[in-house]
């Protein structure tokens, strides 16, 4: 049966003193010290500092559902939004999840159109660093729909239908449903979302 648009309500329970040069001795000229890499754009659940990354890996295999994958169908919540407003709606949903007690590492956010600014920033440092944050599993993780198949399941998956071709959306939504352990939140056009997920729920 078709999904009924809902309001965005989340039902989840929940340096030291400087030495003075000795007399008659010229103080050495300090050498510049490389600074840390720029911090990623602010996002829910992410501290300002950047944690060290493990070594890069040559390749990454698509995540597979193992025996421990949840068998129950997750709850699905639809938040009506335009393509232009879907990402903002998804961010608000993440805020509500964190405020209700969800751990940042419980949440995966998938975008079907333009990638989230955080994902774009982290990918500029290479795939290894980007996926290392995913594997650490202690923060909200943002992925483009084209890479969502590489992401492992998380209790909550939030999808921002913020553009993208029709087939991209048609592929991303079922994939997101398969990655969600307890709750799938989809932000976008209700008609488009129902056409993809409506018959399966």
mmCIF file of the C-alpha atoms, coordinates in Angstrom:
data_MODEL
# 
_entry.id   MODEL 
# 
loop_
_atom_site.group_PDB 
_atom_site.id 
_atom_site.type_symbol 
_atom_site.label_atom_id 
_atom_site.label_alt_id 
_atom_site.label_comp_id 
_atom_site.label_asym_id 
_atom_site.label_entity_id 
_atom_site.label_seq_id 
_atom_site.pdbx_PDB_ins_code 
_atom_site.Cartn_x 
_atom_site.Cartn_y 
_atom_site.Cartn_z 
_atom_site.occupancy 
_atom_site.B_iso_or_equiv 
_atom_site.pdbx_formal_charge 
_atom_site.auth_seq_id 
_atom_site.auth_comp_id 
_atom_site.auth_asym_id 
_atom_site.auth_atom_id 
_atom_site.pdbx_PDB_model_num 
ATOM 1   C CA . UNK A 1 1   ? 0.000  0.000   0.000   1.00 0.00 ? 1   UNK A CA 1 
ATOM 2   C CA . UNK A 1 2   ? 1.239  3.568   -0.620  1.00 0.00 ? 2   UNK A CA 1 
ATOM 3   C CA . UNK A 1 3   ? 3.186  5.346   2.065   1.00 0.00 ? 3   UNK A CA 1 
ATOM 4   C CA . UNK A 1 4   ? 1.429  8.123   3.944   1.00 0.00 ? 4   UNK A CA 1 
ATOM 5   C CA . UNK A 1 5   ? 3.561  11.304  4.172   1.00 0.00 ? 5   UNK A CA 1 
ATOM 6   C CA . UNK A 1 6   ? 4.508  12.049  7.753   1.00 0.00 ? 6   UNK A CA 1 
ATOM 7   C CA . UNK A 1 7   ? 5.874  15.033  9.607   1.00 0.00 ? 7   UNK A CA 1 
ATOM 8   C CA . UNK A 1 8   ? 9.594  14.688  10.460  1.00 0.00 ? 8   UNK A CA 1 
ATOM 9   C CA . UNK A 1 9   ? 9.077  12.947  13.794  1.00 0.00 ? 9   UNK A CA 1 
ATOM 10  C CA . UNK A 1 10  ? 11.664 10.416  14.816  1.00 0.00 ? 10  UNK A CA 1 
ATOM 11  C CA . UNK A 1 11  ? 10.288 7.640   16.988  1.00 0.00 ? 11  UNK A CA 1 
ATOM 12  C CA . UNK A 1 12  ? 13.599 6.136   18.043  1.00 0.00 ? 12  UNK A CA 1 
ATOM 13  C CA . UNK A 1 13  ? 14.348 5.593   21.828  1.00 0.00 ? 13  UNK A CA 1 
ATOM 14  C CA . UNK A 1 14  ? 16.948 7.319   21.623  1.00 0.00 ? 14  UNK A CA 1 
ATOM 15  C CA . UNK A 1 15  ? 52.266 25.477  23.478  1.00 0.00 ? 15  UNK A CA 1 
ATOM 16  C CA . UNK A 1 16  ? 54.700 26.184  26.879  1.00 0.00 ? 16  UNK A CA 1 
ATOM 17  C CA . UNK A 1 17  ? 56.807 29.219  27.882  1.00 0.00 ? 17  UNK A CA 1 
ATOM 18  C CA . UNK A 1 18  ? 59.242 30.390  25.238  1.00 0.00 ? 18  UNK A CA 1 
ATOM 19  C CA . UNK A 1 19  ? 62.930 29.881  26.145  1.00 0.00 ? 19  UNK A CA 1 
ATOM 20  C CA . UNK A 1 20  ? 65.050 33.064  26.217  1.00 0.00 ? 20  UNK A CA 1 
ATOM 21  C CA . UNK A 1 21  ? 68.240 32.784  24.052  1.00 0.00 ? 21  UNK A CA 1 
ATOM 22  C CA . UNK A 1 22  ? 71.495 32.673  26.046  1.00 0.00 ? 22  UNK A CA 1 
ATOM 23  C CA . UNK A 1 23  ? 73.587 35.874  26.109  1.00 0.00 ? 23  UNK A CA 1 
ATOM 24  C CA . UNK A 1 24  ? 75.762 36.332  23.030  1.00 0.00 ? 24  UNK A CA 1 
ATOM 25  C CA . UNK A 1 25  ? 73.951 33.570  21.143  1.00 0.00 ? 25  UNK A CA 1 
ATOM 26  C CA . UNK A 1 26  ? 71.622 34.229  18.277  1.00 0.00 ? 26  UNK A CA 1 
ATOM 27  C CA . UNK A 1 27  ? 68.297 32.500  18.545  1.00 0.00 ? 27  UNK A CA 1 
ATOM 28  C CA . UNK A 1 28  ? 67.707 30.044  15.693  1.00 0.00 ? 28  UNK A CA 1 
ATOM 29  C CA . UNK A 1 29  ? 65.113 30.996  13.151  1.00 0.00 ? 29  UNK A CA 1 
ATOM 30  C CA . UNK A 1 30  ? 62.058 28.825  13.733  1.00 0.00 ? 30  UNK A CA 1 
ATOM 31  C CA . UNK A 1 31  ? 61.077 26.589  10.825  1.00 0.00 ? 31  UNK A CA 1 
ATOM 32  C CA . UNK A 1 32  ? 57.480 26.572  9.699   1.00 0.00 ? 32  UNK A CA 1 
ATOM 33  C CA . UNK A 1 33  ? 55.494 23.617  10.913  1.00 0.00 ? 33  UNK A CA 1 
ATOM 34  C CA . UNK A 1 34  ? 52.918 22.091  8.578   1.00 0.00 ? 34  UNK A CA 1 
ATOM 35  C CA . UNK A 1 35  ? 49.458 22.610  9.928   1.00 0.00 ? 35  UNK A CA 1 
ATOM 36  C CA . UNK A 1 36  ? 46.706 19.979  10.137  1.00 0.00 ? 36  UNK A CA 1 
ATOM 37  C CA . UNK A 1 37  ? 44.483 19.354  7.174   1.00 0.00 ? 37  UNK A CA 1 
ATOM 38  C CA . UNK A 1 38  ? 41.407 21.569  7.018   1.00 0.00 ? 38  UNK A CA 1 
ATOM 39  C CA . UNK A 1 39  ? 38.503 20.387  9.076   1.00 0.00 ? 39  UNK A CA 1 
ATOM 40  C CA . UNK A 1 40  ? 35.578 18.898  7.234   1.00 0.00 ? 40  UNK A CA 1 
ATOM 41  C CA . UNK A 1 41  ? 32.358 20.893  6.906   1.00 0.00 ? 41  UNK A CA 1 
ATOM 42  C CA . UNK A 1 42  ? 30.354 20.833  10.100  1.00 0.00 ? 42  UNK A CA 1 
ATOM 43  C CA . UNK A 1 43  ? 27.782 18.108  10.313  1.00 0.00 ? 43  UNK A CA 1 
ATOM 44  C CA . UNK A 1 44  ? 25.703 16.462  13.042  1.00 0.00 ? 44  UNK A CA 1 
ATOM 45  C CA . UNK A 1 45  ? 27.719 14.173  15.264  1.00 0.00 ? 45  UNK A CA 1 
ATOM 46  C CA . UNK A 1 46  ? 31.099 15.273  13.905  1.00 0.00 ? 46  UNK A CA 1 
ATOM 47  C CA . UNK A 1 47  ? 33.620 16.998  16.227  1.00 0.00 ? 47  UNK A CA 1 
ATOM 48  C CA . UNK A 1 48  ? 35.725 19.843  14.847  1.00 0.00 ? 48  UNK A CA 1 
ATOM 49  C CA . UNK A 1 49  ? 39.059 18.030  15.072  1.00 0.00 ? 49  UNK A CA 1 
ATOM 50  C CA . UNK A 1 50  ? 40.102 15.488  12.474  1.00 0.00 ? 50  UNK A CA 1 
ATOM 51  C CA . UNK A 1 51  ? 41.051 12.075  13.713  1.00 0.00 ? 51  UNK A CA 1 
ATOM 52  C CA . UNK A 1 52  ? 44.014 10.184  12.168  1.00 0.00 ? 52  UNK A CA 1 
ATOM 53  C CA . UNK A 1 53  ? 43.198 7.862   9.322   1.00 0.00 ? 53  UNK A CA 1 
ATOM 54  C CA . UNK A 1 54  ? 44.364 4.271   8.850   1.00 0.00 ? 54  UNK A CA 1 
ATOM 55  C CA . UNK A 1 55  ? 46.441 3.426   5.770   1.00 0.00 ? 55  UNK A CA 1 
ATOM 56  C CA . UNK A 1 56  ? 44.653 3.434   2.433   1.00 0.00 ? 56  UNK A CA 1 
ATOM 57  C CA . UNK A 1 57  ? 43.471 0.218   0.917   1.00 0.00 ? 57  UNK A CA 1 
ATOM 58  C CA . UNK A 1 58  ? 43.876 -0.655  -2.751  1.00 0.00 ? 58  UNK A CA 1 
ATOM 59  C CA . UNK A 1 59  ? 40.239 -1.470  -3.372  1.00 0.00 ? 59  UNK A CA 1 
ATOM 60  C CA . UNK A 1 60  ? 36.919 -1.967  -1.677  1.00 0.00 ? 60  UNK A CA 1 
ATOM 61  C CA . UNK A 1 61  ? 34.438 -4.726  -2.202  1.00 0.00 ? 61  UNK A CA 1 
ATOM 62  C CA . UNK A 1 62  ? 30.694 -4.112  -2.026  1.00 0.00 ? 62  UNK A CA 1 
ATOM 63  C CA . UNK A 1 63  ? 29.278 -4.771  1.406   1.00 0.00 ? 63  UNK A CA 1 
ATOM 64  C CA . UNK A 1 64  ? 27.415 -8.029  1.753   1.00 0.00 ? 64  UNK A CA 1 
ATOM 65  C CA . UNK A 1 65  ? 24.638 -8.953  4.103   1.00 0.00 ? 65  UNK A CA 1 
ATOM 66  C CA . UNK A 1 66  ? 25.925 -11.630 6.429   1.00 0.00 ? 66  UNK A CA 1 
ATOM 67  C CA . UNK A 1 67  ? 24.134 -13.996 8.808   1.00 0.00 ? 67  UNK A CA 1 
ATOM 68  C CA . UNK A 1 68  ? 23.983 -11.239 11.422  1.00 0.00 ? 68  UNK A CA 1 
ATOM 69  C CA . UNK A 1 69  ? 22.045 -8.909  9.108   1.00 0.00 ? 69  UNK A CA 1 
ATOM 70  C CA . UNK A 1 70  ? 18.607 -8.041  10.505  1.00 0.00 ? 70  UNK A CA 1 
ATOM 71  C CA . UNK A 1 71  ? 15.803 -10.077 9.023   1.00 0.00 ? 71  UNK A CA 1 
ATOM 72  C CA . UNK A 1 72  ? 12.901 -7.873  10.089  1.00 0.00 ? 72  UNK A CA 1 
ATOM 73  C CA . UNK A 1 73  ? 11.641 -5.216  7.701   1.00 0.00 ? 73  UNK A CA 1 
ATOM 74  C CA . UNK A 1 74  ? 12.621 -1.770  8.979   1.00 0.00 ? 74  UNK A CA 1 
ATOM 75  C CA . UNK A 1 75  ? 10.067 0.911   9.695   1.00 0.00 ? 75  UNK A CA 1 
ATOM 76  C CA . UNK A 1 76  ? 9.758  3.350   6.803   1.00 0.00 ? 76  UNK A CA 1 
ATOM 77  C CA . UNK A 1 77  ? 9.112  7.049   7.315   1.00 0.00 ? 77  UNK A CA 1 
ATOM 78  C CA . UNK A 1 78  ? 8.455  9.485   4.483   1.00 0.00 ? 78  UNK A CA 1 
ATOM 79  C CA . UNK A 1 79  ? 9.254  13.194  4.836   1.00 0.00 ? 79  UNK A CA 1 
ATOM 80  C CA . UNK A 1 80  ? 7.810  15.190  1.918   1.00 0.00 ? 80  UNK A CA 1 
ATOM 81  C CA . UNK A 1 81  ? 10.391 17.551  0.398   1.00 0.00 ? 81  UNK A CA 1 
ATOM 82  C CA . UNK A 1 82  ? 11.350 19.027  -2.949  1.00 0.00 ? 82  UNK A CA 1 
ATOM 83  C CA . UNK A 1 83  ? 14.578 17.933  -4.610  1.00 0.00 ? 83  UNK A CA 1 
ATOM 84  C CA . UNK A 1 84  ? 16.061 21.275  -3.544  1.00 0.00 ? 84  UNK A CA 1 
ATOM 85  C CA . UNK A 1 85  ? 14.965 20.829  0.065   1.00 0.00 ? 85  UNK A CA 1 
ATOM 86  C CA . UNK A 1 86  ? 15.541 17.089  0.494   1.00 0.00 ? 86  UNK A CA 1 
ATOM 87  C CA . UNK A 1 87  ? 19.080 17.410  1.852   1.00 0.00 ? 87  UNK A CA 1 
ATOM 88  C CA . UNK A 1 88  ? 18.003 19.996  4.436   1.00 0.00 ? 88  UNK A CA 1 
ATOM 89  C CA . UNK A 1 89  ? 15.135 17.724  5.457   1.00 0.00 ? 89  UNK A CA 1 
ATOM 90  C CA . UNK A 1 90  ? 17.564 14.831  5.833   1.00 0.00 ? 90  UNK A CA 1 
ATOM 91  C CA . UNK A 1 91  ? 19.864 16.954  8.026   1.00 0.00 ? 91  UNK A CA 1 
ATOM 92  C CA . UNK A 1 92  ? 16.909 17.870  10.233  1.00 0.00 ? 92  UNK A CA 1 
ATOM 93  C CA . UNK A 1 93  ? 16.005 14.204  10.511  1.00 0.00 ? 93  UNK A CA 1 
ATOM 94  C CA . UNK A 1 94  ? 19.583 13.379  11.576  1.00 0.00 ? 94  UNK A CA 1 
ATOM 95  C CA . UNK A 1 95  ? 19.441 16.161  14.174  1.00 0.00 ? 95  UNK A CA 1 
ATOM 96  C CA . UNK A 1 96  ? 16.244 14.691  15.615  1.00 0.00 ? 96  UNK A CA 1 
ATOM 97  C CA . UNK A 1 97  ? 17.735 11.193  15.661  1.00 0.00 ? 97  UNK A CA 1 
ATOM 98  C CA . UNK A 1 98  ? 20.789 12.366  17.608  1.00 0.00 ? 98  UNK A CA 1 
ATOM 99  C CA . UNK A 1 99  ? 18.681 14.432  19.987  1.00 0.00 ? 99  UNK A CA 1 
ATOM 100 C CA . UNK A 1 100 ? 16.497 11.399  20.655  1.00 0.00 ? 100 UNK A CA 1 
ATOM 101 C CA . UNK A 1 101 ? 19.535 9.370   21.738  1.00 0.00 ? 101 UNK A CA 1 
ATOM 102 C CA . UNK A 1 102 ? 20.686 7.660   18.568  1.00 0.00 ? 102 UNK A CA 1 
ATOM 103 C CA . UNK A 1 103 ? 24.487 7.277   18.365  1.00 0.00 ? 103 UNK A CA 1 
ATOM 104 C CA . UNK A 1 104 ? 26.072 9.067   15.370  1.00 0.00 ? 104 UNK A CA 1 
ATOM 105 C CA . UNK A 1 105 ? 27.557 5.771   14.233  1.00 0.00 ? 105 UNK A CA 1 
ATOM 106 C CA . UNK A 1 106 ? 24.063 4.327   13.887  1.00 0.00 ? 106 UNK A CA 1 
ATOM 107 C CA . UNK A 1 107 ? 23.237 6.622   10.976  1.00 0.00 ? 107 UNK A CA 1 
ATOM 108 C CA . UNK A 1 108 ? 23.987 6.354   7.257   1.00 0.00 ? 108 UNK A CA 1 
ATOM 109 C CA . UNK A 1 109 ? 22.840 9.152   4.932   1.00 0.00 ? 109 UNK A CA 1 
ATOM 110 C CA . UNK A 1 110 ? 22.511 8.507   1.200   1.00 0.00 ? 110 UNK A CA 1 
ATOM 111 C CA . UNK A 1 111 ? 22.066 11.233  -1.434  1.00 0.00 ? 111 UNK A CA 1 
ATOM 112 C CA . UNK A 1 112 ? 20.707 10.532  -4.904  1.00 0.00 ? 112 UNK A CA 1 
ATOM 113 C CA . UNK A 1 113 ? 21.744 13.850  -6.461  1.00 0.00 ? 113 UNK A CA 1 
ATOM 114 C CA . UNK A 1 114 ? 24.526 16.225  -5.461  1.00 0.00 ? 114 UNK A CA 1 
ATOM 115 C CA . UNK A 1 115 ? 26.731 14.641  -2.764  1.00 0.00 ? 115 UNK A CA 1 
ATOM 116 C CA . UNK A 1 116 ? 26.692 16.016  0.771   1.00 0.00 ? 116 UNK A CA 1 
ATOM 117 C CA . UNK A 1 117 ? 29.464 18.656  1.312   1.00 0.00 ? 117 UNK A CA 1 
ATOM 118 C CA . UNK A 1 118 ? 31.080 16.454  3.964   1.00 0.00 ? 118 UNK A CA 1 
ATOM 119 C CA . UNK A 1 119 ? 31.410 13.521  1.561   1.00 0.00 ? 119 UNK A CA 1 
ATOM 120 C CA . UNK A 1 120 ? 32.879 15.769  -1.139  1.00 0.00 ? 120 UNK A CA 1 
ATOM 121 C CA . UNK A 1 121 ? 35.422 17.174  1.339   1.00 0.00 ? 121 UNK A CA 1 
ATOM 122 C CA . UNK A 1 122 ? 36.523 13.810  2.729   1.00 0.00 ? 122 UNK A CA 1 
ATOM 123 C CA . UNK A 1 123 ? 36.806 12.206  -0.703  1.00 0.00 ? 123 UNK A CA 1 
ATOM 124 C CA . UNK A 1 124 ? 39.262 14.969  -1.676  1.00 0.00 ? 124 UNK A CA 1 
ATOM 125 C CA . UNK A 1 125 ? 41.744 13.198  0.649   1.00 0.00 ? 125 UNK A CA 1 
ATOM 126 C CA . UNK A 1 126 ? 41.273 9.863   -1.097  1.00 0.00 ? 126 UNK A CA 1 
ATOM 127 C CA . UNK A 1 127 ? 39.007 6.857   -0.956  1.00 0.00 ? 127 UNK A CA 1 
ATOM 128 C CA . UNK A 1 128 ? 41.069 5.191   1.771   1.00 0.00 ? 128 UNK A CA 1 
ATOM 129 C CA . UNK A 1 129 ? 40.605 8.013   4.275   1.00 0.00 ? 129 UNK A CA 1 
ATOM 130 C CA . UNK A 1 130 ? 36.938 8.349   3.365   1.00 0.00 ? 130 UNK A CA 1 
ATOM 131 C CA . UNK A 1 131 ? 36.090 4.683   3.819   1.00 0.00 ? 131 UNK A CA 1 
ATOM 132 C CA . UNK A 1 132 ? 38.226 4.423   6.956   1.00 0.00 ? 132 UNK A CA 1 
ATOM 133 C CA . UNK A 1 133 ? 35.734 6.758   8.622   1.00 0.00 ? 133 UNK A CA 1 
ATOM 134 C CA . UNK A 1 134 ? 32.920 4.503   7.482   1.00 0.00 ? 134 UNK A CA 1 
ATOM 135 C CA . UNK A 1 135 ? 34.680 1.433   8.872   1.00 0.00 ? 135 UNK A CA 1 
ATOM 136 C CA . UNK A 1 136 ? 35.371 3.151   12.211  1.00 0.00 ? 136 UNK A CA 1 
ATOM 137 C CA . UNK A 1 137 ? 31.593 3.271   12.615  1.00 0.00 ? 137 UNK A CA 1 
ATOM 138 C CA . UNK A 1 138 ? 31.585 6.018   15.220  1.00 0.00 ? 138 UNK A CA 1 
ATOM 139 C CA . UNK A 1 139 ? 30.083 8.879   13.249  1.00 0.00 ? 139 UNK A CA 1 
ATOM 140 C CA . UNK A 1 140 ? 27.294 9.762   10.846  1.00 0.00 ? 140 UNK A CA 1 
ATOM 141 C CA . UNK A 1 141 ? 28.433 8.683   7.381   1.00 0.00 ? 141 UNK A CA 1 
ATOM 142 C CA . UNK A 1 142 ? 27.376 10.309  4.119   1.00 0.00 ? 142 UNK A CA 1 
ATOM 143 C CA . UNK A 1 143 ? 27.498 8.453   0.809   1.00 0.00 ? 143 UNK A CA 1 
ATOM 144 C CA . UNK A 1 144 ? 26.416 9.160   -2.740  1.00 0.00 ? 144 UNK A CA 1 
ATOM 145 C CA . UNK A 1 145 ? 23.904 6.697   -4.128  1.00 0.00 ? 145 UNK A CA 1 
ATOM 146 C CA . UNK A 1 146 ? 26.537 5.382   -6.564  1.00 0.00 ? 146 UNK A CA 1 
ATOM 147 C CA . UNK A 1 147 ? 28.708 4.296   -3.599  1.00 0.00 ? 147 UNK A CA 1 
ATOM 148 C CA . UNK A 1 148 ? 25.935 3.234   -1.237  1.00 0.00 ? 148 UNK A CA 1 
ATOM 149 C CA . UNK A 1 149 ? 26.386 -0.383  -2.259  1.00 0.00 ? 149 UNK A CA 1 
ATOM 150 C CA . UNK A 1 150 ? 29.811 -0.306  -0.606  1.00 0.00 ? 150 UNK A CA 1 
ATOM 151 C CA . UNK A 1 151 ? 28.388 0.805   2.714   1.00 0.00 ? 151 UNK A CA 1 
ATOM 152 C CA . UNK A 1 152 ? 27.555 -1.658  5.450   1.00 0.00 ? 152 UNK A CA 1 
ATOM 153 C CA . UNK A 1 153 ? 24.173 -1.839  7.124   1.00 0.00 ? 153 UNK A CA 1 
ATOM 154 C CA . UNK A 1 154 ? 23.389 0.584   9.947   1.00 0.00 ? 154 UNK A CA 1 
ATOM 155 C CA . UNK A 1 155 ? 20.386 0.757   12.252  1.00 0.00 ? 155 UNK A CA 1 
ATOM 156 C CA . UNK A 1 156 ? 19.100 3.925   10.592  1.00 0.00 ? 156 UNK A CA 1 
ATOM 157 C CA . UNK A 1 157 ? 19.412 4.965   6.954   1.00 0.00 ? 157 UNK A CA 1 
ATOM 158 C CA . UNK A 1 158 ? 18.303 8.406   5.782   1.00 0.00 ? 158 UNK A CA 1 
ATOM 159 C CA . UNK A 1 159 ? 17.871 9.000   2.056   1.00 0.00 ? 159 UNK A CA 1 
ATOM 160 C CA . UNK A 1 160 ? 17.793 12.488  0.554   1.00 0.00 ? 160 UNK A CA 1 
ATOM 161 C CA . UNK A 1 161 ? 16.164 12.264  -2.868  1.00 0.00 ? 161 UNK A CA 1 
ATOM 162 C CA . UNK A 1 162 ? 17.841 15.502  -3.949  1.00 0.00 ? 162 UNK A CA 1 
ATOM 163 C CA . UNK A 1 163 ? 17.909 14.857  -7.679  1.00 0.00 ? 163 UNK A CA 1 
ATOM 164 C CA . UNK A 1 164 ? 19.513 12.244  -9.856  1.00 0.00 ? 164 UNK A CA 1 
ATOM 165 C CA . UNK A 1 165 ? 18.105 10.226  -12.713 1.00 0.00 ? 165 UNK A CA 1 
ATOM 166 C CA . UNK A 1 166 ? 14.978 8.194   -12.176 1.00 0.00 ? 166 UNK A CA 1 
ATOM 167 C CA . UNK A 1 167 ? 16.858 4.927   -12.365 1.00 0.00 ? 167 UNK A CA 1 
ATOM 168 C CA . UNK A 1 168 ? 19.293 6.188   -9.721  1.00 0.00 ? 168 UNK A CA 1 
ATOM 169 C CA . UNK A 1 169 ? 16.431 6.746   -7.306  1.00 0.00 ? 169 UNK A CA 1 
ATOM 170 C CA . UNK A 1 170 ? 14.802 3.457   -8.261  1.00 0.00 ? 170 UNK A CA 1 
ATOM 171 C CA . UNK A 1 171 ? 18.048 1.633   -7.421  1.00 0.00 ? 171 UNK A CA 1 
ATOM 172 C CA . UNK A 1 172 ? 19.001 3.659   -4.330  1.00 0.00 ? 172 UNK A CA 1 
ATOM 173 C CA . UNK A 1 173 ? 15.756 3.271   -2.397  1.00 0.00 ? 173 UNK A CA 1 
ATOM 174 C CA . UNK A 1 174 ? 15.591 -0.549  -2.356  1.00 0.00 ? 174 UNK A CA 1 
ATOM 175 C CA . UNK A 1 175 ? 19.317 -0.634  -1.575  1.00 0.00 ? 175 UNK A CA 1 
ATOM 176 C CA . UNK A 1 176 ? 18.779 1.765   1.329   1.00 0.00 ? 176 UNK A CA 1 
ATOM 177 C CA . UNK A 1 177 ? 15.930 -0.398  2.579   1.00 0.00 ? 177 UNK A CA 1 
ATOM 178 C CA . UNK A 1 178 ? 18.295 -3.363  2.586   1.00 0.00 ? 178 UNK A CA 1 
ATOM 179 C CA . UNK A 1 179 ? 20.919 -1.400  4.551   1.00 0.00 ? 179 UNK A CA 1 
ATOM 180 C CA . UNK A 1 180 ? 18.506 -0.144  7.221   1.00 0.00 ? 180 UNK A CA 1 
ATOM 181 C CA . UNK A 1 181 ? 18.304 -2.296  10.319  1.00 0.00 ? 181 UNK A CA 1 
ATOM 182 C CA . UNK A 1 182 ? 15.464 -0.578  12.171  1.00 0.00 ? 182 UNK A CA 1 
ATOM 183 C CA . UNK A 1 183 ? 14.424 2.615   10.407  1.00 0.00 ? 183 UNK A CA 1 
ATOM 184 C CA . UNK A 1 184 ? 14.503 4.008   6.869   1.00 0.00 ? 184 UNK A CA 1 
ATOM 185 C CA . UNK A 1 185 ? 13.725 7.712   6.469   1.00 0.00 ? 185 UNK A CA 1 
ATOM 186 C CA . UNK A 1 186 ? 13.203 8.984   2.937   1.00 0.00 ? 186 UNK A CA 1 
ATOM 187 C CA . UNK A 1 187 ? 13.093 12.719  2.204   1.00 0.00 ? 187 UNK A CA 1 
ATOM 188 C CA . UNK A 1 188 ? 11.736 13.673  -1.183  1.00 0.00 ? 188 UNK A CA 1 
ATOM 189 C CA . UNK A 1 189 ? 8.734  13.688  -3.484  1.00 0.00 ? 189 UNK A CA 1 
ATOM 190 C CA . UNK A 1 190 ? 6.083  11.323  -2.046  1.00 0.00 ? 190 UNK A CA 1 
ATOM 191 C CA . UNK A 1 191 ? 4.768  10.308  -5.470  1.00 0.00 ? 191 UNK A CA 1 
ATOM 192 C CA . UNK A 1 192 ? 8.223  9.326   -6.713  1.00 0.00 ? 192 UNK A CA 1 
ATOM 193 C CA . UNK A 1 193 ? 9.056  7.492   -3.501  1.00 0.00 ? 193 UNK A CA 1 
ATOM 194 C CA . UNK A 1 194 ? 5.763  5.621   -3.418  1.00 0.00 ? 194 UNK A CA 1 
ATOM 195 C CA . UNK A 1 195 ? 6.243  4.521   -7.014  1.00 0.00 ? 195 UNK A CA 1 
ATOM 196 C CA . UNK A 1 196 ? 9.442  2.767   -5.968  1.00 0.00 ? 196 UNK A CA 1 
ATOM 197 C CA . UNK A 1 197 ? 8.719  1.554   -2.441  1.00 0.00 ? 197 UNK A CA 1 
ATOM 198 C CA . UNK A 1 198 ? 4.938  1.671   -2.235  1.00 0.00 ? 198 UNK A CA 1 
ATOM 199 C CA . UNK A 1 199 ? 4.297  -1.764  -3.633  1.00 0.00 ? 199 UNK A CA 1 
ATOM 200 C CA . UNK A 1 200 ? 6.794  -3.383  -1.293  1.00 0.00 ? 200 UNK A CA 1 
ATOM 201 C CA . UNK A 1 201 ? 5.476  -2.045  2.010   1.00 0.00 ? 201 UNK A CA 1 
# 
